[in-house]
Protein backbone atom coordinates (compact mmCIF):
# COMPACT_ATOMS: atom_id res chain seq x y z
CA UNK A 1 0.00 0.00 0.00
CA UNK A 2 2.93 2.35 0.67
CA UNK A 3 1.08 4.34 3.37
CA UNK A 4 0.57 3.22 6.96
CA UNK A 5 -3.15 2.65 7.65
CA UNK A 6 -3.55 5.44 10.18
CA UNK A 7 -6.74 7.53 10.48
CA UNK A 8 -6.61 10.96 12.08
CA UNK A 9 -9.83 12.61 13.35
CA UNK A 10 -9.88 16.40 13.81
CA UNK A 11 -12.33 17.54 16.48
CA UNK A 12 -14.03 15.89 19.46
CA UNK A 13 -17.58 17.20 19.12
CA UNK A 14 -20.86 15.45 18.33
CA UNK A 15 -19.31 13.59 15.38
CA UNK A 16 -15.59 13.59 16.20
CA UNK A 17 -15.85 11.92 19.61
CA UNK A 18 -18.07 8.95 18.64
CA UNK A 19 -16.21 8.58 15.34
CA UNK A 20 -12.87 8.28 17.16
CA UNK A 21 -14.41 5.73 19.51
CA UNK A 22 -15.90 3.64 16.68
CA UNK A 23 -12.68 3.66 14.65
CA UNK A 24 -10.67 2.65 17.71
CA UNK A 25 -13.04 -0.13 18.72
CA UNK A 26 -13.16 -1.62 15.21
CA UNK A 27 -9.56 -0.81 14.32
CA UNK A 28 -8.52 -4.40 13.68
CA UNK A 29 -11.60 -5.33 11.65
CA UNK A 30 -11.17 -2.23 9.49
CA UNK A 31 -7.45 -2.92 9.02
CA UNK A 32 -6.18 0.18 10.82
CA UNK A 33 -2.84 0.43 12.56
CA UNK A 34 -3.61 3.49 14.65
CA UNK A 35 -6.31 6.10 15.32
CA UNK A 36 -5.34 9.61 16.38
CA UNK A 37 -7.57 12.57 17.28
CA UNK A 38 -6.92 16.29 17.47
CA UNK A 39 -8.20 18.54 20.23
CA UNK A 40 -7.26 22.19 20.13
CA UNK A 41 -8.06 23.49 23.63
CA UNK A 42 -7.27 21.83 26.99
CA UNK A 43 -10.45 22.07 29.07
CA UNK A 44 -11.16 20.55 32.44
CA UNK A 45 -14.77 19.90 31.38
CA UNK A 46 -13.56 17.83 28.40
CA UNK A 47 -10.88 15.90 30.28
CA UNK A 48 -13.12 12.92 30.99
CA UNK A 49 -13.88 12.20 27.31
CA UNK A 50 -10.27 12.73 26.23
CA UNK A 51 -8.93 10.44 28.95
CA UNK A 52 -11.42 7.74 28.03
CA UNK A 53 -10.66 7.97 24.30
CA UNK A 54 -6.99 7.50 25.18
CA UNK A 55 -7.87 4.53 27.43
CA UNK A 56 -9.70 2.95 24.48
CA UNK A 57 -6.53 3.21 22.40
CA UNK A 58 -6.73 6.49 20.47
CA UNK A 59 -3.75 8.88 20.52
CA UNK A 60 -4.21 12.54 21.47
CA UNK A 61 -2.93 15.26 19.13
CA UNK A 62 -2.79 19.01 19.71
CA UNK A 63 -1.02 22.18 18.59
CA UNK A 64 2.46 22.76 20.02
CA UNK A 65 1.47 25.74 22.22
CA UNK A 66 -1.29 23.64 23.86
CA UNK A 67 0.84 20.63 24.83
CA UNK A 68 1.71 21.90 28.31
CA UNK A 69 -1.91 22.84 29.02
CA UNK A 70 -3.01 19.26 28.32
CA UNK A 71 -0.16 17.84 30.38
CA UNK A 72 -1.04 20.08 33.32
CA UNK A 73 -4.56 18.62 33.25
CA UNK A 74 -3.28 15.04 33.13
CA UNK A 75 -3.70 14.43 29.39
CA UNK A 76 -0.58 13.43 27.45
CA UNK A 77 -0.51 14.30 23.73
CA UNK A 78 1.25 11.78 21.51
CA UNK A 79 1.77 13.97 18.45
CA UNK A 80 1.74 17.57 17.31
CA UNK A 81 -0.80 18.75 14.70
CA UNK A 82 1.23 18.69 11.49
CA UNK A 83 3.08 15.53 12.50
CA UNK A 84 -0.22 13.68 12.94
CA UNK A 85 -1.56 14.88 9.57
CA UNK A 86 1.65 13.88 7.83
CA UNK A 87 1.58 10.37 9.39
CA UNK A 88 -2.07 9.69 8.54
CA UNK A 89 -3.35 7.83 5.50
CA UNK A 90 -6.73 9.54 5.97
CA UNK A 91 -7.75 12.71 7.80
CA UNK A 92 -11.40 13.14 8.84
CA UNK A 93 -12.27 16.73 9.74
CA UNK A 94 -15.16 17.02 12.20
CA UNK A 95 -14.72 20.66 13.19
CA UNK A 96 -17.53 23.27 13.30
CA UNK A 97 -18.90 24.83 10.13
CA UNK A 98 -16.32 26.56 7.96
CA UNK A 99 -13.27 25.38 9.90
CA UNK A 100 -12.76 22.32 7.72
CA UNK A 101 -12.43 24.45 4.61
CA UNK A 102 -9.92 26.66 6.41
CA UNK A 103 -7.97 23.60 7.50
CA UNK A 104 -7.93 22.39 3.89
CA UNK A 105 -6.04 25.48 2.72
CA UNK A 106 -3.91 25.80 5.87
CA UNK A 107 -2.90 22.17 6.38
CA UNK A 108 -4.35 19.53 4.11
CA UNK A 109 -3.20 20.83 0.74
CA UNK A 110 0.32 21.00 2.20
CA UNK A 111 0.28 17.26 2.91
CA UNK A 112 -1.70 16.14 -0.14
CA UNK A 113 1.27 14.15 -1.49
CA UNK A 114 1.63 12.17 1.76
CA UNK A 115 -2.04 11.47 2.43
CA UNK A 116 -4.50 9.25 0.57
CA UNK A 117 -7.56 11.31 1.40
CA UNK A 118 -9.26 14.04 3.39
CA UNK A 119 -12.89 13.92 4.56
CA UNK A 120 -15.05 16.75 5.89
CA UNK A 121 -18.59 16.80 7.22
CA UNK A 122 -21.86 18.14 5.81
CA UNK A 123 -21.42 21.82 6.61
CA UNK A 124 -18.29 22.03 4.44
CA UNK A 125 -20.03 22.42 1.07
CA UNK A 126 -17.44 22.55 -1.72
CA UNK A 127 -14.74 20.74 0.29
CA UNK A 128 -14.78 17.80 -2.12
CA UNK A 129 -17.04 15.24 -3.78
CA UNK A 130 -20.35 14.83 -1.93
CA UNK A 131 -20.70 11.29 -0.59
CA UNK A 132 -23.25 9.13 1.23
CA UNK A 133 -22.65 5.45 1.86
CA UNK A 134 -24.74 3.26 -0.44
CA UNK A 135 -25.81 6.13 -2.71
CA UNK A 136 -22.86 7.11 -4.90
CA UNK A 137 -20.05 4.71 -3.93
CA UNK A 138 -19.58 3.76 -7.58
CA UNK A 139 -18.55 7.33 -8.44
CA UNK A 140 -15.51 7.31 -6.15
CA UNK A 141 -12.27 7.21 -8.13
CA UNK A 142 -8.80 6.69 -6.67
CA UNK A 143 -6.41 9.39 -7.80
CA UNK A 144 -9.23 11.84 -8.54
CA UNK A 145 -11.32 12.08 -5.37
CA UNK A 146 -8.79 12.96 -2.69
CA UNK A 147 -11.26 15.30 -0.96
CA UNK A 148 -14.70 14.02 0.11
CA UNK A 149 -17.60 15.84 1.76
CA UNK A 150 -19.79 13.49 3.78
CA UNK A 151 -23.22 15.10 3.42
CA UNK A 152 -25.25 16.10 6.47
CA UNK A 153 -27.40 13.66 8.42
CA UNK A 154 -30.66 15.05 7.03
CA UNK A 155 -29.25 15.07 3.49
CA UNK A 156 -28.42 11.39 3.99
CA UNK A 157 -32.06 10.86 4.94
CA UNK A 158 -33.46 12.72 1.92
CA UNK A 159 -31.12 10.85 -0.38
CA UNK A 160 -31.98 7.33 0.77
CA UNK A 161 -35.70 8.13 0.54
CA UNK A 162 -35.27 9.35 -3.04
CA UNK A 163 -33.01 6.46 -3.98
CA UNK A 164 -35.12 3.67 -2.49
CA UNK A 165 -38.67 4.94 -2.97
CA UNK A 166 -38.25 6.48 -6.43
CA UNK A 167 -34.99 5.71 -8.26
CA UNK A 168 -35.20 1.97 -7.66
CA UNK A 169 -38.46 1.96 -9.63
CA UNK A 170 -37.38 3.52 -12.90
CA UNK A 171 -34.26 5.62 -12.34
CA UNK A 172 -34.07 9.43 -12.33
CA UNK A 173 -36.90 9.75 -14.88
CA UNK A 174 -39.25 8.37 -12.24
CA UNK A 175 -38.72 11.41 -9.98
CA UNK A 176 -41.26 14.09 -10.82
CA UNK A 177 -40.65 16.14 -7.69
CA UNK A 178 -39.37 15.71 -4.15
CA UNK A 179 -40.51 18.05 -1.35
CA UNK A 180 -39.18 17.75 2.19
CA UNK A 181 -39.69 19.52 5.51
CA UNK A 182 -36.76 18.98 7.85
CA UNK A 183 -37.91 19.40 11.46
CA UNK A 184 -34.57 19.71 13.16
CA UNK A 185 -33.85 19.05 16.79
CA UNK A 186 -32.66 22.20 18.51
CA UNK A 187 -29.23 21.05 19.66
CA UNK A 188 -27.50 17.83 20.58
CA UNK A 189 -27.89 16.60 24.16
CA UNK A 190 -24.12 17.05 24.53
CA UNK A 191 -24.35 20.78 23.73
CA UNK A 192 -25.19 23.55 26.18
CA UNK A 193 -25.90 26.29 23.65
CA UNK A 194 -28.18 26.97 20.67
CA UNK A 195 -31.37 25.62 22.24
CA UNK A 196 -34.51 27.42 21.05
CA UNK A 197 -37.51 28.06 23.34
CA UNK A 198 -40.09 27.56 20.58
CA UNK A 199 -40.27 26.41 16.93
CA UNK A 200 -38.03 28.56 14.76
CA UNK A 201 -38.63 28.56 10.99
CA UNK A 202 -35.69 28.61 8.58
CA UNK A 203 -35.18 30.82 5.55
CA UNK A 204 -35.34 29.57 1.98
CA UNK A 205 -31.93 30.91 1.07
CA UNK A 206 -31.73 29.04 -2.23
CA UNK A 207 -34.36 29.96 -4.83
CA UNK A 208 -34.12 26.58 -6.53
CA UNK A 209 -33.64 24.20 -3.60
CA UNK A 210 -34.92 26.09 -0.54
CA UNK A 211 -32.44 24.93 2.09
CA UNK A 212 -29.05 23.25 1.82
CA UNK A 213 -30.58 19.80 2.39
CA UNK A 214 -32.16 19.56 -1.08
CA UNK A 215 -29.22 21.42 -2.63
CA UNK A 216 -26.72 18.95 -1.21
CA UNK A 217 -28.90 15.99 -2.18
CA UNK A 218 -29.05 17.34 -5.74
CA UNK A 219 -25.24 17.60 -5.87
CA UNK A 220 -24.93 14.10 -4.42
CA UNK A 221 -27.09 12.59 -7.17
CA UNK A 222 -25.47 14.82 -9.77
CA UNK A 223 -22.20 12.93 -9.20
CA UNK A 224 -24.06 10.14 -11.02
CA UNK A 225 -25.33 12.48 -13.74
CA UNK A 226 -28.85 12.91 -12.31
CA UNK A 227 -30.67 16.27 -12.35
CA UNK A 228 -33.52 15.90 -9.85
CA UNK A 229 -36.34 18.30 -8.98
CA UNK A 230 -35.89 18.73 -5.22
CA UNK A 231 -36.93 21.35 -2.67
CA UNK A 232 -36.59 21.43 1.12
CA UNK A 233 -37.68 23.59 4.03
CA UNK A 234 -36.41 23.56 7.59
CA UNK A 235 -37.78 24.34 11.02
CA UNK A 236 -35.92 24.01 14.32
CA UNK A 237 -37.96 22.52 17.18
CA UNK A 238 -37.48 22.93 20.91
CA UNK A 239 -36.38 19.32 21.46
CA UNK A 240 -33.01 17.64 21.85
CA UNK A 241 -34.05 14.20 20.68
CA UNK A 242 -34.02 13.68 16.91
CA UNK A 243 -34.56 15.31 13.54
CA UNK A 244 -37.87 14.41 11.87
CA UNK A 245 -38.58 14.70 8.14
CA UNK A 246 -41.87 14.98 6.29
CA UNK A 247 -41.46 13.74 2.72
CA UNK A 248 -43.64 14.14 -0.37
CA UNK A 249 -42.14 12.43 -3.42
CA UNK A 250 -44.09 12.40 -6.68
CA UNK A 251 -43.20 9.63 -9.10
CA UNK A 252 -44.04 8.87 -12.71
CA UNK A 253 -44.67 5.14 -12.26
CA UNK A 254 -47.66 4.09 -10.15
CA UNK A 255 -46.78 2.45 -6.85
CA UNK A 256 -48.29 1.09 -3.64
CA UNK A 257 -47.43 1.06 0.04
CA UNK A 258 -46.80 -2.68 -0.23
CA UNK A 259 -44.18 -2.18 -2.97
CA UNK A 260 -42.52 0.59 -0.99
CA UNK A 261 -42.38 -1.55 2.15
CA UNK A 262 -40.70 -4.34 0.21
CA UNK A 263 -37.94 -1.99 -0.92
CA UNK A 264 -37.52 -0.48 2.54
CA UNK A 265 -37.32 -3.93 4.14
CA UNK A 266 -34.70 -5.00 1.59
CA UNK A 267 -32.44 -2.02 2.40
CA UNK A 268 -30.32 -2.67 5.49
CA UNK A 269 -29.63 1.05 5.89
CA UNK A 270 -33.36 1.75 6.38
CA UNK A 271 -35.35 0.83 9.47
CA UNK A 272 -39.09 0.77 10.06
CA UNK A 273 -40.75 1.84 13.30
CA UNK A 274 -44.28 1.63 14.62
CA UNK A 275 -43.46 4.24 17.23
CA UNK A 276 -44.88 7.71 16.67
CA UNK A 277 -42.61 9.90 18.80
CA UNK A 278 -38.98 10.92 18.41
CA UNK A 279 -38.28 10.30 22.10
CA UNK A 280 -39.33 6.65 21.80
CA UNK A 281 -37.07 6.12 18.77
CA UNK A 282 -34.24 7.99 20.50
CA UNK A 283 -34.68 5.80 23.58
CA UNK A 284 -34.25 2.65 21.47
CA UNK A 285 -30.95 4.01 20.18
CA UNK A 286 -29.85 4.87 23.71
CA UNK A 287 -30.59 1.34 24.91
CA UNK A 288 -29.63 -0.74 21.86
CA UNK A 289 -27.17 1.32 19.81
CA UNK A 290 -23.41 1.82 19.96
CA UNK A 291 -23.00 4.33 22.79
CA UNK A 292 -26.56 5.45 22.12
CA UNK A 293 -26.36 5.55 18.33
CA UNK A 294 -27.90 3.41 15.66
CA UNK A 295 -26.17 3.58 12.28
CA UNK A 296 -29.23 3.30 10.03
CA UNK A 297 -29.58 6.21 7.63
CA UNK A 298 -33.29 6.64 8.35
CA UNK A 299 -36.11 5.28 10.48
CA UNK A 300 -39.38 5.38 8.54
CA UNK A 301 -42.63 5.67 10.49
CA UNK A 302 -44.67 2.79 9.05
CA UNK A 303 -48.13 4.11 10.08
CA UNK A 304 -47.50 7.38 8.19
CA UNK A 305 -46.27 5.87 4.93
CA UNK A 306 -48.98 6.31 2.30
CA UNK A 307 -49.47 6.69 -1.43
CA UNK A 308 -51.87 9.33 -2.73
CA UNK A 309 -53.41 8.90 -6.19
CA UNK A 310 -50.92 6.10 -7.02
CA UNK A 311 -48.09 8.57 -7.69
CA UNK A 312 -47.49 10.63 -4.53
CA UNK A 313 -45.44 9.02 -1.73
CA UNK A 314 -46.00 10.70 1.62
CA UNK A 315 -44.79 10.00 5.13
CA UNK A 316 -42.61 10.86 8.11
CA UNK A 317 -39.24 9.51 9.14
CA UNK A 318 -36.66 10.10 11.85
CA UNK A 319 -32.98 10.89 11.30
CA UNK A 320 -30.59 8.94 13.56
CA UNK A 321 -28.58 12.08 14.19
CA UNK A 322 -24.90 11.49 13.52
CA UNK A 323 -25.27 7.75 12.95
CA UNK A 324 -25.48 7.98 9.17
CA UNK A 325 -22.61 10.49 9.02
CA UNK A 326 -20.49 8.15 11.14
CA UNK A 327 -21.19 5.28 8.75
CA UNK A 328 -20.28 7.30 5.66
CA UNK A 329 -17.15 8.73 7.30
CA UNK A 330 -15.89 5.27 8.22
CA UNK A 331 -16.78 3.86 4.78
CA UNK A 332 -15.00 6.69 2.96
CA UNK A 333 -11.91 6.41 5.16
CA UNK A 334 -11.74 2.66 4.63
CA UNK A 335 -12.26 3.14 0.87
CA UNK A 336 -9.21 5.42 0.69
CA UNK A 337 -7.04 2.72 2.30
CA UNK A 338 -8.67 -0.47 0.97
CA UNK A 339 -10.64 0.46 -2.18
CA UNK A 340 -11.02 -3.16 -3.30
CA UNK A 341 -12.64 -4.62 -0.19
CA UNK A 342 -13.78 -1.70 1.96
CA UNK A 343 -17.43 -2.79 1.68
CA UNK A 344 -16.61 -6.13 3.29
CA UNK A 345 -14.56 -4.46 6.02
CA UNK A 346 -17.33 -2.06 7.08
CA UNK A 347 -19.66 -5.02 7.64
CA UNK A 348 -18.10 -5.18 11.11
CA UNK A 349 -20.63 -2.44 11.98
CA UNK A 350 -23.68 -4.44 10.88
CA UNK A 351 -24.84 -5.17 14.43
CA UNK A 352 -25.89 -1.52 14.73
CA UNK A 353 -28.22 -1.61 11.74
CA UNK A 354 -31.76 -2.54 12.66
CA UNK A 355 -34.69 -3.68 10.54
CA UNK A 356 -37.14 -2.37 13.09
CA UNK A 357 -36.82 0.27 15.81
Protein Blocks (a to p, Z undefined) as FASTA:
>chain_A
ZZacddddedjbfklmmmmmmmmmmmmmnopabdcdddfbdcfklmmmmmmmmmnopacd
ddfklmmmmmmnopacfbdfklmmmmpmbdcdfbdehklmmmmmmmmmmmmmmpmbdcdd
fklghkaccddehilmmmpcghklmbccdddfklmmmmmmmmmmmmmnnpjmlpmbdcdd
ddddfbdfkbmghiafbdcddddfbfknopaklmmmmmmmmmnopacdddddddddddfk
bccdddddddfbdcdfklmmmmmmmpmkbccdfbfbfklmmmmmmmmmgehiafbfbdcd
fklgcceehlaccdddddehjlmmmmmmmmmmmmmmmmmlmmmmmmmmmmmccfbZZ
